[in-house]
Amino acid sequence: MNDTERIQKHHGGPHTEAGKPHAGARRPLHHSPFFWVAAFFIFLAMAVFVFTDGFLLRPRGRAPAPSAGSAG
């Protein structure tokens, strides 16, 4: 038995093209433009939330009246 036969027997025989991963399947996520567009909008949303002090989470309407015990 030569080295090639020994290696094929050990690794399960010759591999077909269908068994190999596609070239694009192993591409890191941060190489995709969709990742950077999504990251931009996420950071934009966080910046709006921080700089507006969470304005969108407060209910609309009049501000609550100050209590009688707190003189300002």
KOLGU-4560 file (N, C-alpha, C; in nm, 3 decimals, padded with zeros to 5 digits):
<recs>
<n_xx: 00.086 n_yy: -00.117 n_zz: 00.000 ca_xx: 00.000 ca_yy: 00.000 ca_zz: 00.000 c_xx: 00.091 c_yy: 00.124 c_zz: 00.000 mol: A seq: 1 type: MET>
<n_xx: 00.069 n_yy: 00.212 n_zz: -00.097 ca_xx: 00.153 ca_yy: 00.333 ca_zz: -00.101 c_xx: 00.089 c_yy: 00.443 c_zz: -00.016 mol: A seq: 2 type: ASN>
<n_xx: 00.157 n_yy: 00.556 n_zz: -00.009 ca_xx: 00.111 ca_yy: 00.665 ca_zz: 00.078 c_xx: -00.025 c_yy: 00.721 c_zz: 00.036 mol: A seq: 3 type: ASP>
<n_xx: -00.048 n_yy: 00.732 n_zz: -00.093 ca_xx: -00.176 ca_yy: 00.787 ca_zz: -00.141 c_xx: -00.292 c_yy: 00.697 c_zz: -00.101 mol: A seq: 4 type: THR>
<n_xx: -00.278 n_yy: 00.569 n_zz: -00.118 ca_xx: -00.383 ca_yy: 00.475 ca_zz: -00.080 c_xx: -00.407 c_yy: 00.478 c_zz: 00.071 mol: A seq: 5 type: GLU>
<n_xx: -00.298 n_yy: 00.487 n_zz: 00.147 ca_xx: -00.310 ca_yy: 00.492 ca_zz: 00.292 c_xx: -00.385 c_yy: 00.618 c_zz: 00.337 mol: A seq: 6 type: ARG>
<n_xx: -00.354 n_yy: 00.731 n_zz: 00.276 ca_xx: -00.420 ca_yy: 00.856 ca_zz: 00.312 c_xx: -00.567 c_yy: 00.852 c_zz: 00.272 mol: A seq: 7 type: ILE>
<n_xx: -00.598 n_yy: 00.801 n_zz: 00.153 ca_xx: -00.736 ca_yy: 00.793 ca_zz: 00.109 c_xx: -00.816 c_yy: 00.699 c_zz: 00.198 mol: A seq: 8 type: GLN>
<n_xx: -00.756 n_yy: 00.588 n_zz: 00.240 ca_xx: -00.825 ca_yy: 00.495 ca_zz: 00.328 c_xx: -00.850 c_yy: 00.559 c_zz: 00.464 mol: A seq: 9 type: LYS>
<n_xx: -00.753 n_yy: 00.634 n_zz: 00.514 ca_xx: -00.765 ca_yy: 00.698 ca_zz: 00.644 c_xx: -00.869 c_yy: 00.810 c_zz: 00.643 mol: A seq: 10 type: HIS>
<n_xx: -00.876 n_yy: 00.885 n_zz: 00.534 ca_xx: -00.966 ca_yy: 01.000 ca_zz: 00.526 c_xx: -01.098 c_yy: 00.968 c_zz: 00.456 mol: A seq: 11 type: HIS>
<n_xx: -01.124 n_yy: 00.847 n_zz: 00.423 ca_xx: -01.252 ca_yy: 00.810 ca_zz: 00.366 c_xx: -01.258 c_yy: 00.813 c_zz: 00.215 mol: A seq: 12 type: GLY>
<n_xx: -01.147 n_yy: 00.804 n_zz: 00.149 ca_xx: -01.147 ca_yy: 00.796 ca_zz: 00.004 c_xx: -01.140 c_yy: 00.932 c_zz: -00.062 mol: A seq: 13 type: GLY>
<n_xx: -01.147 n_yy: 00.932 n_zz: -00.195 ca_xx: -01.136 ca_yy: 01.059 ca_zz: -00.268 c_xx: -01.258 c_yy: 01.147 c_zz: -00.243 mol: A seq: 14 type: PRO>
<n_xx: -01.232 n_yy: 01.274 n_zz: -00.236 ca_xx: -01.340 ca_yy: 01.369 ca_zz: -00.210 c_xx: -01.395 c_yy: 01.422 c_zz: -00.341 mol: A seq: 15 type: HIS>
<n_xx: -01.525 n_yy: 01.441 n_zz: -00.345 ca_xx: -01.588 ca_yy: 01.495 ca_zz: -00.465 c_xx: -01.603 c_yy: 01.645 c_zz: -00.453 mol: A seq: 16 type: THR>
<n_xx: -01.634 n_yy: 01.712 n_zz: -00.564 ca_xx: -01.653 ca_yy: 01.857 ca_zz: -00.563 c_xx: -01.774 c_yy: 01.897 c_zz: -00.481 mol: A seq: 17 type: GLU>
<n_xx: -01.875 n_yy: 01.813 n_zz: -00.474 ca_xx: -01.996 ca_yy: 01.846 ca_zz: -00.399 c_xx: -01.970 c_yy: 01.850 c_zz: -00.249 mol: A seq: 18 type: ALA>
<n_xx: -01.870 n_yy: 01.780 n_zz: -00.203 ca_xx: -01.841 ca_yy: 01.776 ca_zz: -00.061 c_xx: -01.759 c_yy: 01.893 c_zz: -00.011 mol: A seq: 19 type: GLY>
<n_xx: -01.702 n_yy: 01.969 n_zz: -00.102 ca_xx: -01.618 ca_yy: 02.082 ca_zz: -00.062 c_xx: -01.704 c_yy: 02.205 c_zz: -00.035 mol: A seq: 20 type: LYS>
<n_xx: -01.666 n_yy: 02.287 n_zz: 00.059 ca_xx: -01.742 ca_yy: 02.410 ca_zz: 00.083 c_xx: -01.721 c_yy: 02.507 c_zz: -00.032 mol: A seq: 21 type: PRO>
<n_xx: -01.821 n_yy: 02.588 n_zz: -00.059 ca_xx: -01.812 ca_yy: 02.687 ca_zz: -00.165 c_xx: -01.715 c_yy: 02.796 c_zz: -00.124 mol: A seq: 22 type: HIS>
<n_xx: -01.659 n_yy: 02.865 n_zz: -00.220 ca_xx: -01.559 ca_yy: 02.967 ca_zz: -00.192 c_xx: -01.617 c_yy: 03.081 c_zz: -00.109 mol: A seq: 23 type: ALA>
<n_xx: -01.741 n_yy: 03.121 n_zz: -00.135 ca_xx: -01.801 ca_yy: 03.231 ca_zz: -00.062 c_xx: -01.862 c_yy: 03.191 c_zz: 00.071 mol: A seq: 24 type: GLY>
<n_xx: -01.870 n_yy: 03.064 n_zz: 00.100 ca_xx: -01.936 ca_yy: 03.019 ca_zz: 00.222 c_xx: -01.853 c_yy: 03.050 c_zz: 00.345 mol: A seq: 25 type: ALA>
<n_xx: -01.723 n_yy: 03.065 n_zz: 00.331 ca_xx: -01.636 ca_yy: 03.089 ca_zz: 00.445 c_xx: -01.596 c_yy: 03.236 c_zz: 00.457 mol: A seq: 26 type: ARG>
<n_xx: -01.658 n_yy: 03.324 n_zz: 00.378 ca_xx: -01.622 ca_yy: 03.466 ca_zz: 00.381 c_xx: -01.666 c_yy: 03.527 c_zz: 00.513 mol: A seq: 27 type: ARG>
<n_xx: -01.580 n_yy: 03.599 n_zz: 00.581 ca_xx: -01.618 ca_yy: 03.661 ca_zz: 00.708 c_xx: -01.732 c_yy: 03.761 c_zz: 00.690 mol: A seq: 28 type: PRO>
<n_xx: -01.814 n_yy: 03.771 n_zz: 00.791 ca_xx: -01.933 ca_yy: 03.855 ca_zz: 00.784 c_xx: -01.898 c_yy: 04.001 c_zz: 00.763 mol: A seq: 29 type: LEU>
<n_xx: -01.791 n_yy: 04.049 n_zz: 00.823 ca_xx: -01.760 ca_yy: 04.192 ca_zz: 00.813 c_xx: -01.708 c_yy: 04.232 c_zz: 00.675 mol: A seq: 30 type: HIS>
<n_xx: -01.697 n_yy: 04.139 n_zz: 00.583 ca_xx: -01.660 ca_yy: 04.171 ca_zz: 00.445 c_xx: -01.784 c_yy: 04.200 c_zz: 00.361 mol: A seq: 31 type: HIS>
<n_xx: -01.900 n_yy: 04.179 n_zz: 00.414 ca_xx: -02.024 ca_yy: 04.201 ca_zz: 00.340 c_xx: -02.070 c_yy: 04.346 c_zz: 00.353 mol: A seq: 32 type: SER>
<n_xx: -02.112 n_yy: 04.410 n_zz: 00.244 ca_xx: -02.161 ca_yy: 04.548 ca_zz: 00.254 c_xx: -02.290 c_yy: 04.557 c_zz: 00.336 mol: A seq: 33 type: PRO>
<n_xx: -02.369 n_yy: 04.452 n_zz: 00.337 ca_xx: -02.493 ca_yy: 04.453 ca_zz: 00.416 c_xx: -02.462 c_yy: 04.467 c_zz: 00.566 mol: A seq: 34 type: PHE>
<n_xx: -02.354 n_yy: 04.407 n_zz: 00.610 ca_xx: -02.313 ca_yy: 04.419 ca_zz: 00.750 c_xx: -02.285 c_yy: 04.564 c_zz: 00.785 mol: A seq: 35 type: PHE>
<n_xx: -02.211 n_yy: 04.633 n_zz: 00.699 ca_xx: -02.173 ca_yy: 04.772 ca_zz: 00.729 c_xx: -02.292 c_yy: 04.866 c_zz: 00.719 mol: A seq: 36 type: TRP>
<n_xx: -02.385 n_yy: 04.841 n_zz: 00.628 ca_xx: -02.506 ca_yy: 04.924 ca_zz: 00.622 c_xx: -02.588 c_yy: 04.905 c_zz: 00.748 mol: A seq: 37 type: VAL>
<n_xx: -02.604 n_yy: 04.780 n_zz: 00.790 ca_xx: -02.680 ca_yy: 04.753 ca_zz: 00.913 c_xx: -02.610 c_yy: 04.812 c_zz: 01.035 mol: A seq: 38 type: ALA>
<n_xx: -02.477 n_yy: 04.800 n_zz: 01.041 ca_xx: -02.403 ca_yy: 04.856 ca_zz: 01.154 c_xx: -02.417 c_yy: 05.008 c_zz: 01.158 mol: A seq: 39 type: ALA>
<n_xx: -02.415 n_yy: 05.074 n_zz: 01.043 ca_xx: -02.432 ca_yy: 05.219 ca_zz: 01.037 c_xx: -02.567 c_yy: 05.259 c_zz: 01.095 mol: A seq: 40 type: PHE>
<n_xx: -02.674 n_yy: 05.191 n_zz: 01.054 ca_xx: -02.807 ca_yy: 05.228 ca_zz: 01.102 c_xx: -02.825 c_yy: 05.196 c_zz: 01.251 mol: A seq: 41 type: PHE>
<n_xx: -02.762 n_yy: 05.091 n_zz: 01.298 ca_xx: -02.770 ca_yy: 05.059 ca_zz: 01.441 c_xx: -02.700 c_yy: 05.167 c_zz: 01.522 mol: A seq: 42 type: ILE>
<n_xx: -02.579 n_yy: 05.208 n_zz: 01.478 ca_xx: -02.508 ca_yy: 05.314 ca_zz: 01.550 c_xx: -02.581 c_yy: 05.447 c_zz: 01.540 mol: A seq: 43 type: PHE>
<n_xx: -02.644 n_yy: 05.475 n_zz: 01.426 ca_xx: -02.723 ca_yy: 05.597 ca_zz: 01.411 c_xx: -02.841 c_yy: 05.597 c_zz: 01.508 mol: A seq: 44 type: LEU>
<n_xx: -02.909 n_yy: 05.484 n_zz: 01.520 ca_xx: -03.022 ca_yy: 05.475 ca_zz: 01.612 c_xx: -02.976 c_yy: 05.492 c_zz: 01.757 mol: A seq: 45 type: ALA>
<n_xx: -02.861 n_yy: 05.434 n_zz: 01.791 ca_xx: -02.810 ca_yy: 05.450 ca_zz: 01.928 c_xx: -02.772 c_yy: 05.595 c_zz: 01.954 mol: A seq: 46 type: MET>
<n_xx: -02.712 n_yy: 05.663 n_zz: 01.856 ca_xx: -02.674 ca_yy: 05.803 ca_zz: 01.874 c_xx: -02.798 c_yy: 05.891 c_zz: 01.891 mol: A seq: 47 type: ALA>
<n_xx: -02.901 n_yy: 05.867 n_zz: 01.812 ca_xx: -03.025 ca_yy: 05.945 ca_zz: 01.826 c_xx: -03.085 c_yy: 05.922 c_zz: 01.964 mol: A seq: 48 type: VAL>
<n_xx: -03.086 n_yy: 05.800 n_zz: 02.010 ca_xx: -03.142 ca_yy: 05.769 ca_zz: 02.140 c_xx: -03.064 c_yy: 05.840 c_zz: 02.252 mol: A seq: 49 type: PHE>
<n_xx: -02.932 n_yy: 05.836 n_zz: 02.244 ca_xx: -02.849 ca_yy: 05.896 ca_zz: 02.349 c_xx: -02.860 c_yy: 06.048 c_zz: 02.347 mol: A seq: 50 type: VAL>
<n_xx: -02.850 n_yy: 06.108 n_zz: 02.230 ca_xx: -02.849 ca_yy: 06.254 ca_zz: 02.223 c_xx: -02.986 c_yy: 06.316 c_zz: 02.245 mol: A seq: 51 type: PHE>
<n_xx: -03.094 n_yy: 06.241 n_zz: 02.230 ca_xx: -03.227 ca_yy: 06.293 ca_zz: 02.258 c_xx: -03.274 c_yy: 06.251 c_zz: 02.396 mol: A seq: 52 type: THR>
<n_xx: -03.188 n_yy: 06.187 n_zz: 02.472 ca_xx: -03.219 ca_yy: 06.141 ca_zz: 02.608 c_xx: -03.340 c_yy: 06.048 c_zz: 02.609 mol: A seq: 53 type: ASP>
<n_xx: -03.349 n_yy: 05.961 n_zz: 02.512 ca_xx: -03.458 ca_yy: 05.865 ca_zz: 02.506 c_xx: -03.593 c_yy: 05.930 c_zz: 02.482 mol: A seq: 54 type: GLY>
<n_xx: -03.594 n_yy: 06.039 n_zz: 02.406 ca_xx: -03.715 ca_yy: 06.118 ca_zz: 02.384 c_xx: -03.831 c_yy: 06.034 c_zz: 02.329 mol: A seq: 55 type: PHE>
<n_xx: -03.802 n_yy: 05.939 n_zz: 02.245 ca_xx: -03.907 ca_yy: 05.863 ca_zz: 02.180 c_xx: -03.978 c_yy: 05.767 c_zz: 02.275 mol: A seq: 56 type: LEU>
<n_xx: -03.920 n_yy: 05.740 n_zz: 02.389 ca_xx: -03.982 ca_yy: 05.646 ca_zz: 02.482 c_xx: -04.078 c_yy: 05.713 c_zz: 02.580 mol: A seq: 57 type: LEU>
<n_xx: -04.079 n_yy: 05.845 n_zz: 02.583 ca_xx: -04.166 ca_yy: 05.915 ca_zz: 02.677 c_xx: -04.304 c_yy: 05.933 c_zz: 02.616 mol: A seq: 58 type: ARG>
<n_xx: -04.409 n_yy: 05.924 n_zz: 02.697 ca_xx: -04.544 ca_yy: 05.942 ca_zz: 02.642 c_xx: -04.567 c_yy: 06.088 c_zz: 02.603 mol: A seq: 59 type: PRO>
<n_xx: -04.651 n_yy: 06.106 n_zz: 02.503 ca_xx: -04.685 ca_yy: 06.242 ca_zz: 02.460 c_xx: -04.788 c_yy: 06.301 c_zz: 02.554 mol: A seq: 60 type: ARG>
<n_xx: -04.799 n_yy: 06.431 n_zz: 02.552 ca_xx: -04.897 ca_yy: 06.497 ca_zz: 02.636 c_xx: -04.831 c_yy: 06.599 c_zz: 02.725 mol: A seq: 61 type: GLY>
<n_xx: -04.909 n_yy: 06.648 n_zz: 02.818 ca_xx: -04.856 ca_yy: 06.751 ca_zz: 02.910 c_xx: -04.761 c_yy: 06.690 c_zz: 03.010 mol: A seq: 62 type: ARG>
<n_xx: -04.669 n_yy: 06.772 n_zz: 03.057 ca_xx: -04.577 ca_yy: 06.730 ca_zz: 03.161 c_xx: -04.655 c_yy: 06.720 c_zz: 03.291 mol: A seq: 63 type: ALA>
<n_xx: -04.620 n_yy: 06.628 n_zz: 03.379 ca_xx: -04.691 ca_yy: 06.617 ca_zz: 03.506 c_xx: -04.673 c_yy: 06.745 c_zz: 03.589 mol: A seq: 64 type: PRO>
<n_xx: -04.780 n_yy: 06.781 n_zz: 03.658 ca_xx: -04.776 ca_yy: 06.902 ca_zz: 03.742 c_xx: -04.685 c_yy: 06.874 c_zz: 03.861 mol: A seq: 65 type: ALA>
<n_xx: -04.607 n_yy: 06.976 n_zz: 03.903 ca_xx: -04.521 ca_yy: 06.957 ca_zz: 04.019 c_xx: -04.605 c_yy: 06.935 c_zz: 04.145 mol: A seq: 66 type: PRO>
<n_xx: -04.552 n_yy: 06.853 n_zz: 04.233 ca_xx: -04.626 ca_yy: 06.825 ca_zz: 04.356 c_xx: -04.623 c_yy: 06.949 c_zz: 04.447 mol: A seq: 67 type: SER>
<n_xx: -04.718 n_yy: 06.956 n_zz: 04.539 ca_xx: -04.732 ca_yy: 07.073 ca_zz: 04.625 c_xx: -04.614 c_yy: 07.086 c_zz: 04.721 mol: A seq: 68 type: ALA>
<n_xx: -04.550 n_yy: 06.978 n_zz: 04.756 ca_xx: -04.443 ca_yy: 06.980 ca_zz: 04.853 c_xx: -04.310 c_yy: 07.028 c_zz: 04.797 mol: A seq: 69 type: GLY>
<n_xx: -04.296 n_yy: 07.032 n_zz: 04.666 ca_xx: -04.168 ca_yy: 07.074 ca_zz: 04.609 c_xx: -04.180 c_yy: 07.215 c_zz: 04.554 mol: A seq: 70 type: SER>
<n_xx: -04.125 n_yy: 07.307 n_zz: 04.625 ca_xx: -04.126 ca_yy: 07.447 ca_zz: 04.579 c_xx: -03.999 c_yy: 07.473 c_zz: 04.500 mol: A seq: 71 type: ALA>
<n_xx: -04.012 n_yy: 07.537 n_zz: 04.388 ca_xx: -03.896 ca_yy: 07.554 ca_zz: 04.304 c_xx: -03.853 c_yy: 07.690 c_zz: 04.284 mol: A seq: 72 type: GLY>
</recs>
